[in-house]
């Protein structure tokens, strides 16, 4: 739902960007993670939002590579430590292509 071009030191720092991206006002991450709230947030996502997220992920990964960041791998997941962005977008893109919606 929004660009994220850097890592945050503490999980609670994600709350403000989450609130801004989804037009919410959660006071803490536990409130955000409450099942009803989380499902409501997910219901706001559209297919276009997912397409945009894939596009943003590709840009982040390309910029990380251009900056010379070293690709990390942990339990089969590849990511950059300096600007975390998992390669999860690849699997989501494949699913959307298989479904012929991308």
C-alpha positions as YAML, in Angstrom:
chain: A
units: angstrom
residues:
- id: 1
  name: UNK
  ca: [0.00, 0.00, 0.00]
- id: 2
  name: UNK
  ca: [3.05, 2.28, 0.34]
- id: 3
  name: UNK
  ca: [6.73, 2.53, -0.48]
- id: 4
  name: UNK
  ca: [9.11, 1.31, 2.20]
- id: 5
  name: UNK
  ca: [12.74, 1.99, 1.44]
- id: 6
  name: UNK
  ca: [14.61, 1.03, 4.55]
- id: 7
  name: UNK
  ca: [14.53, -1.16, 7.57]
- id: 8
  name: UNK
  ca: [13.12, -0.23, 10.93]
- id: 9
  name: UNK
  ca: [14.90, -1.15, 14.14]
- id: 10
  name: UNK
  ca: [11.83, -2.12, 16.18]
- id: 11
  name: UNK
  ca: [8.54, -3.74, 15.24]
- id: 12
  name: UNK
  ca: [6.48, -1.00, 16.88]
- id: 13
  name: UNK
  ca: [7.91, 1.43, 14.30]
- id: 14
  name: UNK
  ca: [5.76, -0.25, 11.63]
- id: 15
  name: UNK
  ca: [2.57, 0.95, 13.32]
- id: 16
  name: UNK
  ca: [2.61, 4.53, 11.99]
- id: 17
  name: UNK
  ca: [3.22, 3.50, 8.35]
- id: 18
  name: UNK
  ca: [0.50, 0.83, 8.67]
- id: 19
  name: UNK
  ca: [-1.99, 3.34, 10.07]
- id: 20
  name: UNK
  ca: [-1.14, 5.83, 7.32]
- id: 21
  name: UNK
  ca: [-1.35, 3.27, 4.49]
- id: 22
  name: UNK
  ca: [-4.70, 1.87, 5.59]
- id: 23
  name: UNK
  ca: [-6.27, 5.02, 7.04]
- id: 24
  name: UNK
  ca: [-6.38, 3.55, 10.53]
- id: 25
  name: UNK
  ca: [-5.48, 4.70, 14.04]
- id: 26
  name: UNK
  ca: [-4.32, 1.59, 15.87]
- id: 27
  name: UNK
  ca: [-2.61, 2.41, 19.16]
- id: 28
  name: UNK
  ca: [-0.35, -0.66, 19.14]
- id: 29
  name: UNK
  ca: [0.52, -3.70, 17.05]
- id: 30
  name: UNK
  ca: [-1.54, -6.03, 19.23]
- id: 31
  name: UNK
  ca: [-4.62, -4.02, 18.33]
- id: 32
  name: UNK
  ca: [-3.66, -4.20, 14.63]
- id: 33
  name: UNK
  ca: [-3.08, -7.96, 14.88]
- id: 34
  name: UNK
  ca: [-6.44, -8.65, 16.53]
- id: 35
  name: UNK
  ca: [-8.15, -11.10, 14.18]
- id: 36
  name: UNK
  ca: [-11.15, -8.89, 13.33]
- id: 37
  name: UNK
  ca: [-8.95, -5.84, 12.69]
- id: 38
  name: UNK
  ca: [-6.49, -7.81, 10.60]
- id: 39
  name: UNK
  ca: [-9.25, -9.33, 8.47]
- id: 40
  name: UNK
  ca: [-10.80, -5.88, 8.00]
- id: 41
  name: UNK
  ca: [-7.44, -4.51, 6.84]
- id: 42
  name: UNK
  ca: [-6.98, -7.41, 4.42]
- id: 43
  name: UNK
  ca: [-10.44, -6.78, 2.99]
- id: 44
  name: UNK
  ca: [-9.23, -3.32, 1.90]
- id: 45
  name: UNK
  ca: [-6.66, -4.85, -0.47]
- id: 46
  name: UNK
  ca: [-7.51, -5.04, -4.15]
- id: 47
  name: UNK
  ca: [-5.90, -6.96, -6.96]
- id: 48
  name: UNK
  ca: [-4.47, -3.68, -8.19]
- id: 49
  name: UNK
  ca: [-2.85, -3.15, -4.76]
- id: 50
  name: UNK
  ca: [-1.16, -6.54, -5.12]
- id: 51
  name: UNK
  ca: [0.04, -5.70, -8.63]
- id: 52
  name: UNK
  ca: [1.48, -2.41, -7.33]
- id: 53
  name: UNK
  ca: [3.18, -4.22, -4.44]
- id: 54
  name: UNK
  ca: [4.85, -6.62, -6.88]
- id: 55
  name: UNK
  ca: [6.07, -3.67, -8.93]
- id: 56
  name: UNK
  ca: [7.40, -1.87, -5.84]
- id: 57
  name: UNK
  ca: [9.16, -5.05, -4.69]
- id: 58
  name: UNK
  ca: [10.94, -5.40, -8.01]
- id: 59
  name: UNK
  ca: [12.16, -1.80, -7.78]
- id: 60
  name: UNK
  ca: [13.41, -2.27, -4.21]
- id: 61
  name: UNK
  ca: [15.28, -5.44, -5.14]
- id: 62
  name: UNK
  ca: [16.85, -3.80, -8.19]
- id: 63
  name: UNK
  ca: [17.96, -0.80, -6.12]
- id: 64
  name: UNK
  ca: [19.39, -3.09, -3.43]
- id: 65
  name: UNK
  ca: [21.43, -4.90, -6.06]
- id: 66
  name: UNK
  ca: [22.62, -1.61, -7.60]
- id: 67
  name: UNK
  ca: [23.73, -0.41, -4.15]
- id: 68
  name: UNK
  ca: [25.90, -3.52, -3.85]
- id: 69
  name: UNK
  ca: [24.01, -4.96, -0.89]
- id: 70
  name: UNK
  ca: [24.76, -8.59, -0.20]
- id: 71
  name: UNK
  ca: [21.85, -10.97, -0.72]
- id: 72
  name: UNK
  ca: [21.08, -12.99, 2.43]
- id: 73
  name: UNK
  ca: [19.36, -16.34, 2.66]
- id: 74
  name: UNK
  ca: [17.66, -17.90, 5.65]
- id: 75
  name: UNK
  ca: [15.62, -21.10, 5.55]
- id: 76
  name: UNK
  ca: [15.06, -20.75, 1.83]
- id: 77
  name: UNK
  ca: [14.07, -17.07, 1.96]
- id: 78
  name: UNK
  ca: [16.24, -14.54, 0.14]
- id: 79
  name: UNK
  ca: [16.40, -10.94, 1.31]
- id: 80
  name: UNK
  ca: [18.62, -7.91, 1.75]
- id: 81
  name: UNK
  ca: [19.43, -6.98, 5.36]
- id: 82
  name: UNK
  ca: [19.86, -3.26, 4.64]
- id: 83
  name: UNK
  ca: [16.45, -2.85, 3.02]
- id: 84
  name: UNK
  ca: [14.38, -5.94, 3.70]
- id: 85
  name: UNK
  ca: [12.34, -7.13, 0.80]
- id: 86
  name: UNK
  ca: [11.68, -10.82, 0.48]
- id: 87
  name: UNK
  ca: [11.46, -12.48, -2.89]
- id: 88
  name: UNK
  ca: [7.91, -13.43, -1.91]
- id: 89
  name: UNK
  ca: [6.67, -11.27, -4.78]
- id: 90
  name: UNK
  ca: [8.01, -13.92, -7.20]
- id: 91
  name: UNK
  ca: [5.60, -16.57, -5.89]
- id: 92
  name: UNK
  ca: [2.69, -14.14, -5.83]
- id: 93
  name: UNK
  ca: [3.48, -13.05, -9.38]
- id: 94
  name: UNK
  ca: [3.55, -16.71, -10.51]
- id: 95
  name: UNK
  ca: [0.18, -17.38, -8.90]
- id: 96
  name: UNK
  ca: [-1.37, -14.35, -10.60]
- id: 97
  name: UNK
  ca: [0.14, -15.37, -13.94]
- id: 98
  name: UNK
  ca: [-1.18, -18.93, -13.55]
- id: 99
  name: UNK
  ca: [-4.61, -17.47, -12.82]
- id: 100
  name: UNK
  ca: [-4.22, -15.24, -15.87]
- id: 101
  name: UNK
  ca: [-4.85, -12.04, -13.91]
- id: 102
  name: UNK
  ca: [-1.40, -10.64, -14.51]
...
